[in-house]
Amino acid sequence: MDEKKMKNKYNEKAKKVLLGILVIIMCTALGAGAMYGLISLFPDLAPTVNNISKLEKEVTVNENGIADAVDKVYDAVVVVETFSNGNLIASGTGFVFRMDNKNAYIMTNHHVIEDGDEIKVVFTNGDEIKTEVKGSDSYADIAILAVDADDNIAVAELGSSTDARVGDTVFAIGAPLDSAYSWSVTRGIVSGKDRLVEVSSSSISSGDWLMKVLQTDAAINSGNSGGPLCNSNGEVIGIASMKLVSSGVEGMGFAIPIEDALEYAEIIISGESISRPYLGVSMVTVDDISYLFYQGISISNKLEYGVVLVSVEKNSPADKVGLTKGDVIVEIGGEKVTSIASFKYNLYTHDVGETVKIKYFRGEELKETEVKLVASE
C-alpha cells in the first residue's frame, strides 16, 4: 500500500473517533438539561444532601485507681510511738490484723519497738492509746502489740503473698519521717519474690542475718517500718521492713511476707516462746584473715567460702559430734555456706530435734557429720 492510501485511511479513523467523542458530549449535555428540566418541574425529585459534622464528645477522666482498696485498710493502720524514760525515741507504723473479745492485736516490726519501755499507738481518729507488748522476735523482725477491743477499731483484711505475681500493683501506708506525714500512701508493683536480703540488727549479737522478703518499688521511707504492703484488693500481703540505701539504688523496698509474719504472730499471741536450733559455736568467714591470725587459726588457702569455727561451747551439739576450733563448715543440710548470715539462715530452716548433715574441712580433708539440733536457751 502506497503512502497516500495509508494517510487517507488514518484520516478516516481519526474522523470516526472525533465524531464518537462529539456524540458522547452532546448526549451528556442533553441528559443534564433534561434532568434540570425535570427537577424544575418536580422539586421533590432533587437528591438530598446531608451535611455530616464530627460529633465531639466531652469526656471527663475519673480514675479512682486504688482509692477503694486504700479505704478498706486505711483506718486499721496506726502510728507506733516508742518511748524510753518518757522520751520519744522512735516511731514507725503498724496495723490491726486481728481482734477477739478482749484485744485488738497490732503487728509491727521488732526494730520499731526495741529499746522502748512504753509503746503507744495513734489511730486515724487521733486517739492515742498505750499498748501491751505481747512479744517480739528480732530475727523475724516481728512484734505484736495489744489494746483493748473496741467495735470502732478497724481490722485489716489479710491476703496472700504466695498468690501475688511479679508486676502486680501494691501500695504501702505508713508514717514516713514523722507524724506530720502519717498515713501516707505510696504505690508500686511487686518487683520480686523470695529475695534473700542480708540485714543487721543491734539486738542480734552474732551479726548479720538473712531475711526472705518481697521486693517492691513502692516508696518505703523511715517510719514506714511495720506498716502494711497491700495488693490492689486492699489485702495485706506483707509488712514493710526495710529498703536499700545507696547512691546507685532507687526504688528497692522490702516487706516480710504475711504468711511468715503470721507464723510468728501465732506463737507470740499463744504465749509460747519462739525456739530456734542451736549448735554452740562462734565463727568468722574464711576471708577474715586478720582475726584468724589473731586467734592462731590456720586454714587452707584453697578454701574460697565457708565459716571458720573460732570457738565451740563445751557439751554443745557441735562439741558432742567432734567439731572443734579451726574447722571450716562449707555445707549444712545440703545447702552451701557462703557467710555467717547464710549459715544461720540455713540452720534456722530446720526444726529443733531434727538431725542435719554438716560438711566441713579440717585442714585439707573434707569431713562429714550429723548433728541433732537442740533449742537455744
Buried (B, 14 or more C-beta within 10 A) or exposed (E): EEEEEEEEEEEEEEEEEEEEEEEEEEEEEEEEEEEEEEEEEEEEEEEEEEEEEEEEEEEEEEEEEBEEBBEBBBBBBBBBBBBEEEEBBBBBBBBBBBBEEEBBBBBBBBBBBBEBEBBBBBBBEEEEBEBEBBBBBBBBBBBBBBBEEEEEBBBBBBBEBEEBEEEBBBBBBBBBBEEEEBBBBBBBBBBBBEBEBBBEBEEEEEBBBBBBBBBBBBBBBBBBBBBBBBBBBBBBBBBBBBBEEEEEEEBBBBBBBBEBBBEBBEBBBEEEEBBBBBBBBBBBBBEBEEEBEEBEBEBEEEBEBBBBBBEBEEEBBBBBEEBEBBBBBBBBBEBEBBBBBBBBBBBBBBEEEEEBEBBBBBEEEEEEBEBEBBEEE
